Amino acid sequence: MKKIVITGSEGLIGSSFKPELINLGYELITYDLKLGKDICDTNKLKAHISQCQGIIHLAAVSRVVWGQNNPDLCWQTNAEASNDLLNIALASENKPWVLVASSREVYGESKHLPVSDNQPVSPINIYGRSKAAMEKSALKARALGLTVGIARLANVYGSINDHQDRVLPAFCKAAVLGEPLRIDGLKNMFDFTHISDTISGLLKMVQKLDSGVKDLPPIHFLPGIPTTLEEAALMAIKSANSSSALQEAPSRNYDVSRFYGRPDNAIKYLNWEAKVSPSLGIAMLVNEFVKELTGEIA
């Protein structure tokens, strides 16, 4: 049975990813702060990597606002610790393949929409810059012989166990409760990707890397459906049959305000396309909050 180290194993993506990997027959070595395992602890990391055939690197300061609030920790975790992980993998006898989870934030505020995977990297905040640095380290490790894949994730949502102040969980829960929906920039526009689609794309990347494919380009996973925050909020209200009001607030000055992309590389290299539209995914999330709040979910 092949062993995979999965960092960030207890987060939104990691917790959904683990059962799928186990179903494929992988043995998982989980690595997360919640388990007392810090990605910055290189000695502990070396011990685990020496036992594995693959690494899925999800651990990160994983939100733009957290990066703004603690830029040093963001850089140390996302850029420096990721570089250390790749160097440890390079130096290990087993040379595991590595899948790193990056972000659409590396594109910054693109002048050309929809964004292709091959568009230049131009981040505008510390989170995006730290992810771009991780990508640079990953490509350097590939040039030195490591099998590496780069996945760029885009506004992943779909779980009631996500951080409740993230935009779509916040919208959906407020709509179910009949509370106002605060919107930081009504016309800000994003490409929201349901967790099920994200996991299916990442699984396809894992299978490619595990089979020895060494030349995958960076691949972003997204449905390619531009949705403004106002539209997303109204979808949540409609799905909840709610009377909630919209409460407009100004955009944050460090956020990308408009983004959506084309999943060209995902289609070409992985035969992947998103199956869950934002309207369907938001309705699904609203339904999960209804179940939780009525006691149907223990």
Backbone as CSV, one residue per row, in Angstrom:
resi,resn,N_x,N_y,N_z,CA_x,CA_y,CA_z,C_x,C_y,C_z
1,MET,0.837,-1.198,0.000,0.000,0.000,0.000,0.877,1.255,0.000
2,LYS,0.624,2.158,-0.928,1.426,3.370,-1.011,1.046,4.370,0.077
3,LYS,2.076,5.000,0.637,1.854,5.986,1.689,1.943,7.398,1.119
4,ILE,1.019,8.247,1.555,1.012,9.656,1.172,1.007,10.502,2.434
5,VAL,1.893,11.467,2.494,1.816,12.502,3.523,0.843,13.565,3.029
6,ILE,-0.144,13.908,3.836,-1.071,14.981,3.485,-0.991,16.054,4.558
7,THR,-0.403,17.188,4.201,-0.304,18.299,5.142,-1.590,19.122,5.074
8,GLY,-1.927,19.753,6.193,-3.217,20.449,6.234,-4.370,19.465,6.164
9,SER,-4.170,18.315,6.775,-5.106,17.195,6.627,-6.452,17.425,7.292
10,GLU,-6.518,18.375,8.220,-7.758,18.558,8.971,-8.562,19.769,8.502
11,GLY,-8.108,20.443,7.460,-8.807,21.623,6.965,-9.970,21.277,6.052
12,LEU,-10.559,22.306,5.442,-11.716,22.130,4.564,-11.437,21.115,3.476
13,ILE,-10.322,21.283,2.762,-10.017,20.393,1.646,-9.466,19.056,2.146
14,GLY,-8.535,19.114,3.094,-7.936,17.884,3.605,-8.950,16.917,4.174
15,SER,-9.910,17.422,4.945,-10.892,16.540,5.585,-11.819,15.889,4.555
16,SER,-12.049,16.562,3.436,-12.869,15.979,2.368,-12.053,15.064,1.460
17,PHE,-10.763,15.338,1.377,-9.858,14.598,0.492,-9.522,13.216,1.058
18,LYS,-9.341,13.144,2.378,-8.847,11.912,2.997,-9.685,10.672,2.673
19,PRO,-11.009,10.728,2.812,-11.783,9.509,2.511,-11.630,9.049,1.062
20,GLU,-11.519,9.995,0.142,-11.372,9.634,-1.270,-10.024,8.955,-1.528
21,LEU,-8.983,9.439,-0.885,-7.663,8.830,-1.047,-7.618,7.431,-0.445
22,ILE,-8.256,7.268,0.701,-8.315,5.941,1.330,-9.075,4.968,0.434
23,ASN,-10.153,5.450,-0.196,-10.929,4.597,-1.111,-10.098,4.145,-2.304
24,LEU,-9.103,4.957,-2.681,-8.224,4.587,-3.789,-7.096,3.653,-3.354
25,GLY,-7.026,3.381,-2.039,-6.054,2.407,-1.554,-4.785,2.996,-0.965
26,TYR,-4.749,4.316,-0.772,-3.562,4.935,-0.191,-3.605,4.869,1.333
27,GLU,-2.440,4.715,1.927,-2.290,4.852,3.370,-1.841,6.283,3.653
28,LEU,-2.535,6.966,4.545,-2.283,8.388,4.764,-1.481,8.630,6.033
29,ILE,-0.502,9.520,5.907,0.210,10.064,7.064,-0.273,11.496,7.201
30,THR,-1.121,11.756,8.190,-1.743,13.067,8.324,-0.840,14.028,9.080
31,TYR,-0.887,15.281,8.661,0.034,16.290,9.206,-0.711,17.616,9.279
32,ASP,-0.949,18.102,10.505,-1.746,19.312,10.672,-1.473,19.920,12.047
33,LEU,-1.590,21.234,12.117,-1.422,21.911,13.406,-2.377,21.354,14.463
34,LYS,-3.590,20.987,14.021,-4.573,20.454,14.966,-4.116,19.124,15.554
35,LEU,-3.172,18.475,14.893,-2.633,17.203,15.371,-1.292,17.406,16.078
36,GLY,-0.931,18.682,16.294,0.348,18.997,16.937,1.535,18.895,16.001
37,LYS,1.286,18.958,14.703,2.358,18.846,13.704,2.417,20.140,12.892
38,ASP,3.445,20.928,13.138,3.622,22.216,12.478,4.443,22.036,11.209
39,ILE,3.956,22.567,10.095,4.663,22.430,8.820,6.048,23.064,8.874
40,CYS,6.254,23.966,9.819,7.564,24.613,9.957,8.562,23.761,10.742
41,ASP,8.121,22.643,11.293,8.991,21.734,12.056,9.645,20.758,11.069
42,THR,10.819,21.122,10.579,11.450,20.333,9.509,11.888,18.948,9.967
43,ASN,12.284,18.803,11.218,12.727,17.490,11.692,11.583,16.477,11.676
44,LYS,10.429,16.902,12.164,9.266,16.015,12.165,8.831,15.715,10.732
45,LEU,8.920,16.735,9.881,8.532,16.574,8.486,9.442,15.560,7.779
46,LYS,10.754,15.655,8.037,11.705,14.721,7.425,11.368,13.277,7.771
47,ALA,11.022,13.045,9.022,10.729,11.683,9.472,9.539,11.105,8.716
48,HIS,8.532,11.918,8.471,7.347,11.438,7.755,7.619,11.275,6.267
49,ILE,8.315,12.239,5.674,8.570,12.183,4.229,9.444,10.991,3.871
50,SER,10.307,10.584,4.787,11.180,9.436,4.509,10.395,8.135,4.343
51,GLN,9.117,8.132,4.763,8.303,6.919,4.707,7.326,6.884,3.536
52,CYS,7.253,7.966,2.743,6.136,8.077,1.810,6.565,8.014,0.347
53,GLN,5.572,7.766,-0.501,5.786,7.777,-1.950,5.191,9.022,-2.616
54,GLY,4.409,9.783,-1.856,3.806,10.994,-2.389,3.463,11.979,-1.279
55,ILE,3.357,13.248,-1.648,3.019,14.305,-0.684,1.941,15.185,-1.293
56,ILE,0.885,15.419,-0.529,-0.133,16.401,-0.899,0.002,17.547,0.089
57,HIS,0.443,18.690,-0.410,0.787,19.803,0.472,-0.326,20.859,0.457
58,LEU,-1.201,20.765,1.471,-2.307,21.702,1.621,-2.085,22.701,2.749
59,ALA,-1.172,22.397,3.672,-0.989,23.236,4.860,-0.564,24.645,4.468
60,ALA,-1.191,25.640,5.107,-0.886,27.030,4.761,-1.579,27.970,5.736
61,VAL,-1.085,29.194,5.802,-1.927,30.301,6.244,-2.859,30.514,5.057
62,SER,-4.101,30.081,5.192,-4.922,29.765,4.022,-5.929,30.828,3.612
63,ARG,-5.837,32.009,4.199,-6.790,33.053,3.818,-6.067,34.375,3.652
64,VAL,-6.552,35.161,2.717,-5.936,36.458,2.433,-5.918,37.334,3.683
65,VAL,-7.020,37.396,4.400,-7.113,38.273,5.573,-6.146,37.835,6.668
66,TRP,-5.929,36.532,6.830,-4.963,36.059,7.825,-3.550,36.478,7.428
67,GLY,-3.255,36.419,6.146,-1.953,36.871,5.678,-1.728,38.343,5.937
68,GLN,-2.754,39.158,5.718,-2.642,40.599,5.975,-2.426,40.874,7.462
69,ASN,-3.094,40.086,8.303,-2.992,40.305,9.750,-1.658,39.832,10.323
70,ASN,-1.028,38.848,9.674,0.260,38.335,10.158,1.132,37.968,8.961
71,PRO,1.675,38.986,8.275,2.432,38.714,7.047,3.677,37.870,7.264
72,ASP,4.338,38.022,8.403,5.552,37.230,8.650,5.229,35.745,8.749
73,LEU,4.166,35.417,9.485,3.762,34.013,9.611,3.305,33.471,8.270
74,CYS,2.607,34.290,7.496,2.146,33.875,6.168,3.336,33.498,5.287
75,TRP,4.357,34.343,5.265,5.531,34.066,4.432,6.299,32.847,4.942
76,GLN,6.470,32.788,6.252,7.208,31.664,6.832,6.519,30.328,6.518
77,THR,5.198,30.310,6.624,4.445,29.069,6.437,4.290,28.718,4.967
78,ASN,3.826,29.681,4.173,3.467,29.375,2.788,4.670,29.323,1.852
79,ALA,5.631,30.211,2.071,6.790,30.268,1.169,7.960,29.455,1.711
80,GLU,8.428,29.794,2.918,9.654,29.169,3.435,9.449,27.701,3.803
81,ALA,8.362,27.396,4.525,8.137,26.000,4.920,7.850,25.123,3.701
82,SER,7.175,25.687,2.699,6.926,24.922,1.467,8.233,24.635,0.735
83,ASN,9.118,25.620,0.696,10.431,25.420,0.083,11.214,24.327,0.830
84,ASP,11.141,24.356,2.164,11.813,23.323,2.960,11.240,21.939,2.650
85,LEU,9.920,21.846,2.555,9.279,20.560,2.254,9.769,20.012,0.919
86,LEU,9.834,20.860,-0.074,10.286,20.422,-1.404,11.748,19.993,-1.379
87,ASN,12.573,20.705,-0.633,13.983,20.338,-0.523,14.161,19.014,0.223
88,ILE,13.321,18.789,1.242,13.378,17.514,1.963,12.994,16.370,1.028
89,ALA,11.964,16.591,0.221,11.545,15.569,-0.742,12.654,15.291,-1.764
90,LEU,13.312,16.344,-2.221,14.415,16.193,-3.173,15.564,15.388,-2.583
91,ALA,15.833,15.627,-1.310,16.981,14.985,-0.661,16.683,13.559,-0.197
92,SER,15.416,13.179,-0.161,15.069,11.858,0.365,15.366,10.769,-0.660
93,GLU,15.658,9.574,-0.174,15.991,8.453,-1.057,14.799,8.038,-1.913
94,ASN,13.597,8.143,-1.364,12.412,7.666,-2.075,11.865,8.656,-3.103
95,LYS,12.349,9.911,-3.084,11.927,10.925,-4.056,10.404,10.913,-4.307
96,PRO,9.602,11.243,-3.300,8.155,11.229,-3.499,7.697,12.320,-4.458
97,TRP,6.626,12.046,-5.183,6.017,13.120,-5.958,5.357,14.102,-4.994
98,VAL,5.165,15.341,-5.441,4.593,16.371,-4.574,3.519,17.139,-5.331
99,LEU,2.339,17.226,-4.741,1.269,18.085,-5.249,1.126,19.260,-4.296
100,VAL,1.350,20.479,-4.787,1.228,21.661,-3.944,-0.061,22.404,-4.292
101,ALA,-0.748,22.864,-3.259,-1.998,23.599,-3.442,-1.709,25.096,-3.431
102,SER,-1.840,25.695,-4.594,-1.666,27.134,-4.723,-3.046,27.796,-4.815
103,SER,-3.102,28.982,-5.394,-4.336,29.764,-5.343,-4.476,30.645,-6.575
104,ARG,-5.707,30.953,-6.931,-5.934,31.920,-8.006,-5.432,33.305,-7.612
105,GLU,-5.104,33.514,-6.331,-4.560,34.806,-5.893,-3.227,35.124,-6.561
106,VAL,-2.535,34.122,-7.103,-1.245,34.404,-7.746,-1.412,35.258,-9.000
107,TYR,-2.606,35.248,-9.602,-2.832,36.055,-10.806,-3.022,37.536,-10.488
108,GLY,-3.386,37.833,-9.233,-3.644,39.218,-8.867,-4.894,39.756,-9.542
109,GLU,-4.890,41.065,-9.773,-6.032,41.748,-10.398,-5.817,41.745,-11.900
110,SER,-6.251,40.680,-12.533,-5.969,40.500,-13.954,-6.742,41.497,-14.817
111,LYS,-6.064,42.000,-15.845,-6.704,42.916,-16.797,-7.477,42.153,-17.864
112,HIS,-7.236,40.860,-17.956,-7.855,40.050,-19.007,-8.690,38.935,-18.380
113,LEU,-9.995,38.973,-18.610,-10.915,37.965,-18.110,-11.633,37.311,-19.289
114,PRO,-11.877,36.015,-19.236,-11.486,35.081,-18.180,-9.987,34.793,-18.183
115,VAL,-9.477,34.415,-17.031,-8.053,34.150,-16.856,-7.722,32.728,-17.298
116,SER,-6.677,32.577,-18.099,-6.191,31.244,-18.460,-5.114,30.816,-17.475
117,ASP,-4.877,29.500,-17.408,-3.847,28.978,-16.490,-2.465,29.537,-16.820
118,ASN,-2.269,29.912,-18.067,-0.946,30.335,-18.526,-0.726,31.844,-18.412
119,GLN,-1.682,32.539,-17.827,-1.547,33.982,-17.665,-0.436,34.295,-16.659
120,PRO,0.276,35.419,-16.823,1.393,35.737,-15.921,0.949,35.846,-14.463
121,VAL,1.855,35.480,-13.581,1.631,35.588,-12.138,1.945,37.017,-11.709
122,SER,0.985,37.647,-11.006,1.171,39.040,-10.586,0.347,39.328,-9.334
123,PRO,0.707,38.716,-8.202,-0.107,38.847,-6.989,-0.068,40.257,-6.408
124,ILE,-1.143,40.621,-5.678,-1.238,41.977,-5.121,-1.222,41.993,-3.598
125,ASN,-1.191,40.826,-2.953,-1.182,40.797,-1.486,-0.179,39.751,-1.008
126,ILE,0.104,39.762,0.287,1.140,38.883,0.844,0.762,37.410,0.676
127,TYR,-0.510,37.099,0.783,-0.934,35.716,0.579,-0.606,35.262,-0.840
128,GLY,-0.979,36.058,-1.825,-0.689,35.709,-3.208,0.799,35.617,-3.486
129,ARG,1.565,36.541,-2.913,3.017,36.518,-3.122,3.643,35.278,-2.494
130,SER,3.131,34.867,-1.332,3.687,33.670,-0.682,3.378,32.414,-1.489
131,LYS,2.204,32.360,-2.093,1.854,31.216,-2.934,2.662,31.213,-4.233
132,ALA,2.906,32.396,-4.789,3.734,32.490,-5.989,5.157,32.021,-5.696
133,ALA,5.667,32.362,-4.512,7.004,31.904,-4.117,7.033,30.388,-3.980
134,MET,5.958,29.812,-3.426,5.880,28.358,-3.320,5.902,27.712,-4.703
135,GLU,5.160,28.293,-5.639,5.152,27.761,-7.006,6.553,27.814,-7.621
136,LYS,7.260,28.903,-7.389,8.619,29.040,-7.921,9.520,27.947,-7.353
137,SER,9.385,27.686,-6.049,10.173,26.614,-5.424,9.808,25.260,-6.015
138,ALA,8.521,25.057,-6.290,8.067,23.781,-6.848,8.648,23.546,-8.241
139,LEU,8.656,24.589,-9.060,9.196,24.445,-10.418,10.716,24.251,-10.390
140,LYS,11.373,24.877,-9.425,12.813,24.668,-9.260,13.088,23.211,-8.867
141,ALA,12.281,22.677,-7.944,12.458,21.278,-7.533,12.206,20.340,-8.704
142,ARG,11.233,20.681,-9.541,10.974,19.859,-10.730,12.190,19.850,-11.655
143,ALA,12.792,21.004,-11.840,13.970,21.095,-12.713,15.117,20.255,-12.176
144,LEU,15.119,20.008,-10.868,16.164,19.205,-10.239,15.789,17.724,-10.160
145,GLY,14.633,17.357,-10.727,14.297,15.949,-10.831,13.090,15.465,-10.045
146,LEU,12.440,16.343,-9.280,11.281,15.926,-8.494,10.019,15.971,-9.367
147,THR,9.138,15.011,-9.171,7.844,15.020,-9.856,6.898,15.918,-9.071
148,VAL,6.458,17.000,-9.700,5.700,18.039,-8.984,4.484,18.454,-9.791
149,GLY,3.371,18.684,-9.095,2.177,19.264,-9.693,1.738,20.486,-8.913
150,ILE,1.233,21.493,-9.617,0.761,22.730,-8.993,-0.725,22.886,-9.294
151,ALA,-1.544,22.880,-8.235,-2.984,23.098,-8.373,-3.325,24.480,-7.828
152,ARG,-3.994,25.278,-8.627,-4.440,26.603,-8.190,-5.931,26.529,-7.871
153,LEU,-6.257,26.736,-6.607,-7.635,26.608,-6.149,-8.324,27.969,-6.160
154,ALA,-9.642,27.945,-6.383,-10.378,29.201,-6.559,-11.653,29.207,-5.724
155,ASN,-11.645,29.981,-4.644,-12.852,30.224,-3.843,-13.625,28.937,-3.564
156,VAL,-12.948,28.004,-2.899,-13.554,26.706,-2.600,-14.576,26.868,-1.467
157,TYR,-15.725,26.221,-1.622,-16.794,26.317,-0.619,-17.585,25.011,-0.635
158,GLY,-18.530,24.881,0.315,-19.441,23.748,0.257,-19.620,22.974,1.535
159,SER,-19.013,23.436,2.647,-19.136,22.710,3.917,-19.602,23.645,5.022
160,ILE,-20.523,23.157,5.850,-20.950,23.941,7.007,-19.861,23.993,8.072
161,ASN,-18.843,23.140,7.935,-17.737,23.130,8.894,-16.605,24.067,8.499
162,ASP,-16.800,24.806,7.426,-15.834,25.802,6.999,-15.861,26.974,7.987
163,HIS,-14.887,27.881,7.866,-14.878,29.080,8.710,-16.145,29.879,8.437
164,GLN,-16.885,30.171,9.486,-18.211,30.753,9.322,-18.188,32.188,8.810
165,ASP,-17.009,32.837,8.860,-16.940,34.199,8.329,-16.491,34.226,6.866
166,ARG,-16.231,33.065,6.260,-15.960,33.046,4.822,-17.247,33.376,4.087
167,VAL,-17.125,33.956,2.913,-18.256,34.660,2.330,-19.468,33.766,2.067
168,LEU,-19.315,32.629,1.414,-20.507,31.837,1.091,-21.113,31.146,2.316
169,PRO,-20.320,30.544,3.207,-20.945,30.036,4.436,-21.650,31.135,5.231
170,ALA,-21.044,32.326,5.274,-21.667,33.437,6.010,-22.992,33.833,5.360
171,PHE,-23.013,33.934,4.034,-24.244,34.266,3.329,-25.328,33.223,3.603
172,CYS,-24.958,31.954,3.441,-25.947,30.886,3.539,-26.526,30.771,4.946
173,LYS,-25.667,30.861,5.941,-26.156,30.753,7.320,-27.026,31.941,7.682
174,ALA,-26.608,33.141,7.288,-27.405,34.331,7.586,-28.764,34.255,6.903
175,ALA,-28.787,33.782,5.670,-30.058,33.665,4.947,-30.998,32.699,5.651
176,VAL,-30.469,31.564,6.114,-31.289,30.581,6.820,-31.838,31.169,8.119
177,LEU,-31.024,31.986,8.789,-31.438,32.591,10.061,-32.289,33.847,9.875
178,GLY,-32.398,34.323,8.632,-33.143,35.548,8.385,-32.412,36.808,8.793
179,GLU,-31.097,36.703,8.902,-30.276,37.846,9.305,-29.744,38.590,8.080
180,PRO,-29.308,39.852,8.253,-28.752,40.593,7.115,-27.487,39.925,6.573
181,LEU,-27.285,40.032,5.266,-26.084,39.507,4.616,-25.153,40.676,4.330
182,ARG,-24.029,40.730,5.030,-23.049,41.792,4.808,-22.211,41.468,3.572
183,ILE,-22.112,42.438,2.662,-21.372,42.238,1.419,-20.289,43.295,1.302
184,ASP,-19.036,42.861,1.286,-17.909,43.792,1.128,-17.638,43.996,-0.360
185,GLY,-18.451,44.832,-0.975,-18.309,45.095,-2.408,-19.338,44.335,-3.219
186,LEU,-20.493,44.942,-3.482,-21.590,44.256,-4.161,-21.178,43.666,-5.507
187,LYS,-20.376,44.425,-6.254,-20.054,44.021,-7.623,-18.743,43.251,-7.725
188,ASN,-18.091,42.990,-6.603,-16.914,42.126,-6.645,-17.329,40.757,-7.188
189,MET,-16.487,40.189,-8.033,-16.887,39.020,-8.812,-15.836,37.912,-8.699
190,PHE,-16.324,36.681,-8.483,-15.411,35.563,-8.285,-15.905,34.305,-8.996
191,ASP,-15.038,33.298,-8.987,-15.317,32.015,-9.619,-15.395,30.980,-8.499
192,PHE,-16.578,30.733,-7.984,-16.751,29.877,-6.816,-16.741,28.403,-7.218
193,THR,-15.901,27.616,-6.516,-15.708,26.206,-6.868,-16.172,25.317,-5.717
194,HIS,-17.121,24.443,-5.988,-17.636,23.561,-4.949,-16.567,22.565,-4.524
195,ILE,-16.571,22.218,-3.250,-15.553,21.327,-2.698,-15.522,19.986,-3.435
196,SER,-16.670,19.485,-3.867,-16.700,18.189,-4.564,-15.951,18.265,-5.888
197,ASP,-16.083,19.380,-6.599,-15.350,19.547,-7.855,-13.857,19.711,-7.598
198,THR,-13.517,20.447,-6.554,-12.105,20.626,-6.203,-11.448,19.284,-5.903
199,ILE,-12.115,18.466,-5.109,-11.561,17.157,-4.735,-11.422,16.258,-5.955
200,SER,-12.414,16.278,-6.851,-12.325,15.412,-8.037,-11.144,15.822,-8.913
201,GLY,-10.887,17.127,-9.020,-9.734,17.584,-9.799,-8.419,17.212,-9.156
202,LEU,-8.320,17.385,-7.855,-7.089,17.035,-7.146,-6.815,15.530,-7.228
203,LEU,-7.865,14.724,-7.160,-7.686,13.274,-7.284,-7.109,12.908,-8.643
204,LYS,-7.570,13.566,-9.673,-7.030,13.308,-11.011,-5.556,13.686,-11.091
205,MET,-5.183,14.783,-10.412,-3.762,15.169,-10.395,-2.927,14.138,-9.642
206,VAL,-3.436,13.684,-8.516,-2.715,12.663,-7.749,-2.456,11.427,-8.610
207,GLN,-3.463,10.987,-9.321,-3.307,9.787,-10.143,-2.288,9.993,-11.264
208,LYS,-2.269,11.194,-11.844,-1.269,11.491,-12.877,0.144,11.472,-12.291
209,LEU,0.322,12.146,-11.159,1.644,12.215,-10.539,2.100,10.828,-10.092
210,ASP,1.182,10.063,-9.533,1.528,8.735,-9.036,1.883,7.784,-10.174
211,SER,1.374,8.065,-11.363,1.691,7.220,-12.515,2.974,7.657,-13.223
212,GLY,3.603,8.737,-12.688,4.894,9.162,-13.222,4.867,10.313,-14.196
213,VAL,3.713,10.959,-14.370,3.635,12.120,-15.263,4.410,13.278,-14.629
214,LYS,5.392,13.793,-15.353,6.321,14.762,-14.768,6.164,16.186,-15.305
215,ASP,5.312,16.374,-16.306,5.305,17.668,-16.980,3.951,18.374,-16.944
216,LEU,3.158,18.114,-15.917,1.882,18.821,-15.806,2.138,20.316,-15.616
217,PRO,1.459,21.174,-16.356,1.584,22.609,-16.111,0.744,22.989,-14.890
218,PRO,0.893,24.188,-14.347,-0.033,24.636,-13.299,-1.472,24.553,-13.813
219,ILE,-2.352,24.055,-12.963,-3.748,23.829,-13.350,-4.664,24.482,-12.328
220,HIS,-5.553,25.373,-12.799,-6.552,25.884,-11.859,-7.878,25.151,-12.039
221,PHE,-8.525,24.924,-10.897,-9.809,24.248,-10.868,-10.890,25.271,-10.560
222,LEU,-11.808,25.463,-11.497,-12.882,26.441,-11.334,-13.949,26.171,-12.390
223,PRO,-15.189,26.575,-12.131,-16.246,26.319,-13.110,-16.253,27.292,-14.280
224,GLY,-15.585,28.451,-14.130,-15.598,29.436,-15.201,-16.900,30.209,-15.279
225,ILE,-17.556,30.371,-14.129,-18.836,31.089,-14.073,-18.662,32.330,-13.201
226,PRO,-18.590,33.517,-13.802,-18.430,34.732,-12.994,-19.688,35.014,-12.171
227,THR,-19.504,35.218,-10.869,-20.627,35.457,-9.962,-20.278,36.613,-9.045
228,THR,-21.072,37.678,-9.061,-20.805,38.790,-8.150,-21.252,38.406,-6.738
229,LEU,-20.718,39.109,-5.763,-21.134,38.843,-4.384,-22.617,39.139,-4.198
230,GLU,-23.121,40.161,-4.883,-24.551,40.451,-4.809,-25.370,39.282,-5.360
231,GLU,-24.950,38.739,-6.494,-25.656,37.595,-7.077,-25.604,36.386,-6.144
232,ALA,-24.435,36.131,-5.542,-24.307,34.996,-4.625,-25.209,35.171,-3.407
233,ALA,-25.269,36.385,-2.881,-26.120,36.656,-1.722,-27.597,36.441,-2.060
234,LEU,-28.003,36.902,-3.228,-29.398,36.729,-3.640,-29.731,35.259,-3.885
235,MET,-28.752,34.491,-4.380,-28.957,33.046,-4.535,-29.211,32.394,-3.172
236,ALA,-28.433,32.799,-2.165,-28.599,32.234,-0.825,-29.966,32.590,-0.257
237,ILE,-30.383,33.829,-0.420,-31.677,34.278,0.082,-32.814,33.517,-0.600
238,LYS,-32.710,33.363,-1.919,-33.743,32.638,-2.665,-33.805,31.177,-2.229
239,SER,-32.642,30.531,-2.090,-32.600,29.115,-1.713,-33.175,28.889,-0.318
240,ALA,-32.967,29.860,0.572,-33.463,29.743,1.945,-34.899,30.245,2.090
241,ASN,-35.469,30.767,0.987,-36.801,31.378,1.042,-36.846,32.390,2.186
242,SER,-35.831,33.250,2.204,-35.566,34.133,3.334,-35.973,35.573,3.025
243,SER,-36.199,36.325,4.067,-36.478,37.764,3.935,-35.263,38.601,4.317
244,SER,-34.100,37.975,4.373,-32.871,38.682,4.763,-32.608,39.867,3.836
245,ALA,-32.062,40.921,4.409,-31.691,42.108,3.633,-30.207,42.063,3.300
246,LEU,-29.816,42.802,2.258,-28.407,42.965,1.918,-27.861,44.185,2.631
247,GLN,-26.651,44.048,3.148,-26.004,45.126,3.901,-24.656,45.404,3.232
248,GLU,-24.600,46.462,2.444,-23.388,46.736,1.666,-22.317,47.406,2.521
249,ALA,-21.072,46.958,2.310,-19.904,47.548,2.957,-18.830,47.724,1.886
250,PRO,-17.851,48.617,2.115,-16.811,48.817,1.102,-15.903,47.605,0.962
251,SER,-15.317,47.448,-0.210,-14.361,46.378,-0.456,-13.110,46.578,0.393
252,ARG,-12.437,45.472,0.709,-11.148,45.560,1.400,-10.081,45.908,0.372
253,ASN,-9.167,46.797,0.744,-8.228,47.335,-0.248,-7.130,46.360,-0.653
254,TYR,-7.035,45.216,0.011,-5.999,44.240,-0.334,-6.567,43.033,-1.079
255,ASP,-7.839,43.061,-1.401,-8.474,41.945,-2.086,-8.485,42.138,-3.593
256,VAL,-8.334,41.039,-4.323,-8.673,41.033,-5.742,-10.179,41.237,-5.835
257,SER,-10.625,42.115,-6.722,-12.054,42.440,-6.776,-12.798,41.727,-7.901
258,ARG,-12.081,41.293,-8.936,-12.756,40.647,-10.070,-11.889,39.510,-10.608
259,PHE,-12.476,38.329,-10.620,-11.742,37.167,-11.145,-12.723,36.090,-11.607
260,TYR,-12.488,35.579,-12.782,-13.005,34.268,-13.173,-12.095,33.724,-14.263
261,GLY,-12.119,32.416,-14.453,-11.135,31.810,-15.346,-11.726,30.810,-16.311
262,ARG,-10.848,30.274,-17.158,-11.188,29.186,-18.068,-10.421,27.944,-17.616
263,PRO,-11.093,26.817,-17.469,-10.396,25.604,-16.996,-9.709,24.847,-18.128
264,ASP,-8.962,25.560,-18.954,-8.371,24.957,-20.155,-7.445,23.790,-19.836
265,ASN,-6.491,23.998,-18.922,-5.522,22.935,-18.623,-6.181,21.748,-17.938
266,ALA,-7.182,22.018,-17.092,-7.885,20.918,-16.424,-8.592,20.032,-17.441
267,ILE,-9.184,20.664,-18.445,-9.856,19.903,-19.503,-8.836,19.136,-20.342
268,LYS,-7.775,19.824,-20.737,-6.787,19.230,-21.649,-5.999,18.098,-21.003
269,TYR,-5.513,18.310,-19.791,-4.594,17.344,-19.184,-5.278,16.331,-18.263
270,LEU,-6.464,16.681,-17.758,-7.105,15.809,-16.773,-8.515,15.372,-17.168
271,ASN,-9.021,15.901,-18.263,-10.409,15.624,-18.647,-11.364,15.971,-17.501
272,TRP,-11.127,17.122,-16.900,-11.918,17.573,-15.738,-12.721,18.805,-16.095
273,GLU,-13.978,18.810,-15.680,-14.802,20.005,-15.716,-15.663,20.028,-14.463
274,ALA,-15.944,21.231,-13.970,-16.790,21.356,-12.791,-18.203,20.888,-13.102
275,LYS,-18.834,20.250,-12.122,-20.200,19.757,-12.278,-21.213,20.578,-11.479
276,VAL,-20.727,21.345,-10.489,-21.631,22.064,-9.588,-21.548,23.563,-9.863
277,SER,-22.636,24.126,-10.349,-22.692,25.571,-10.592,-22.824,26.309,-9.262
278,PRO,-22.495,27.607,-9.213,-22.676,28.361,-7.974,-24.118,28.319,-7.452
279,SER,-25.094,28.424,-8.325,-26.485,28.409,-7.855,-26.836,27.075,-7.207
280,LEU,-26.380,25.978,-7.812,-26.639,24.664,-7.227,-25.857,24.478,-5.937
281,GLY,-24.583,24.848,-5.945,-23.749,24.673,-4.755,-24.237,25.490,-3.576
282,ILE,-24.678,26.712,-3.833,-25.210,27.562,-2.752,-26.502,26.965,-2.205
283,ALA,-27.367,26.448,-3.088,-28.598,25.797,-2.626,-28.274,24.576,-1.762
284,MET,-27.254,23.818,-2.156,-26.839,22.654,-1.373,-26.336,23.069,0.001
285,LEU,-25.558,24.146,0.052,-25.014,24.611,1.328,-26.111,25.171,2.222
286,VAL,-27.052,25.890,1.651,-28.203,26.375,2.415,-28.940,25.195,3.038
287,ASN,-29.134,24.144,2.255,-29.840,22.964,2.759,-29.100,22.314,3.921
288,GLU,-27.766,22.302,3.849,-26.984,21.739,4.954,-27.128,22.579,6.218
289,PHE,-27.154,23.901,6.068,-27.353,24.761,7.244,-28.759,24.583,7.822
290,VAL,-29.756,24.402,6.972,-31.117,24.139,7.454,-31.130,22.872,8.298
291,LYS,-30.486,21.818,7.786,-30.430,20.556,8.525,-29.731,20.727,9.874
292,GLU,-28.614,21.474,9.870,-27.870,21.680,11.114,-28.705,22.457,12.123
293,LEU,-29.339,23.517,11.661,-30.046,24.410,12.570,-31.372,23.823,13.048
294,THR,-31.884,22.817,12.350,-33.113,22.145,12.802,-32.818,20.849,13.526
295,GLY,-31.520,20.554,13.705,-31.140,19.387,14.477,-31.065,18.101,13.689
296,GLU,-31.194,18.172,12.353,-31.101,16.958,11.550,-29.675,16.452,11.438
297,ILE,-28.703,17.361,11.636,-27.287,16.983,11.661,-26.819,17.055,13.093
298,ALA,-26.357,15.929,13.631,-25.945,15.895,15.050,-24.688,16.695,15.247
